[in-house]
Amino acid sequence: MSKGVMTCLPPHDGHPGVEIIWAADCREAFNQGVKLAQTWLDNARSGWLWAVMIAERDLLPCAIERRAFEVGFLSRVHQRICSPRC
């Protein structure tokens, strides 16, 4: 039985990172979600958060990758919201 594949969200904005283990290799989708969230946060929050996430998420081919993308995206936003600086 596979032990899974770990993705890693690094610490950011003074908030700790997290490690998540997936049943399949979802690192690329997870990292895409993190990167898109950071882009949204850096660009004066252009567009609706949910619309930005859904439009990119739906381009992924399978459910587990879409889930990993969502988790990466929302985890990065969570770090910003829970930042001691904000």
RAQUI-V837340 format. One record per backbone hydrogen bond with DSSP energy under -0.5 kcal/mol. CO is the residue of the C=O (numbers start at 1). NH is the residue of the N-H. E is the energy in kcal/mol with one decimal. If there is no record, write none. Layout:
BEGIN
CO;NH;E, CO;NH;E
END
This chain:
BEGIN
5;22;-2.9, 7;20;-2.6, 8;10;-0.7, 9;18;-1.9, 12;15;-2.4, 13;85;-0.5, 15;12;-2.1, 18;9;-3.2, 20;7;-3.4, 22;5;-2.8, 24;26;-1.2, 26;30;-2.8, 27;31;-2.9, 28;32;-2.2, 29;33;-2.0, 30;34;-2.2, 31;35;-2.6, 32;36;-2.6, 33;37;-2.2, 34;38;-2.3, 35;39;-2.4, 36;40;-2.5, 37;41;-2.7, 38;42;-2.4, 39;43;-1.4, 40;45;-1.5, 41;44;-0.5, 43;46;-0.8, 48;52;-2.4, 49;53;-2.3, 50;54;-2.6, 51;55;-2.3, 52;56;-1.5, 53;57;-2.7, 54;58;-2.3, 56;59;-1.4, 57;60;-1.9, 62;66;-2.1, 63;67;-2.5, 64;68;-2.2, 65;69;-2.4, 66;70;-2.3, 67;71;-2.6, 68;72;-2.6, 69;73;-2.8, 70;74;-3.1, 71;75;-2.2, 72;76;-1.9, 73;77;-1.9, 74;78;-2.6, 75;79;-2.2, 76;80;-1.6, 77;81;-2.6, 78;82;-2.8, 80;83;-1.1, 83;86;-1.1
END
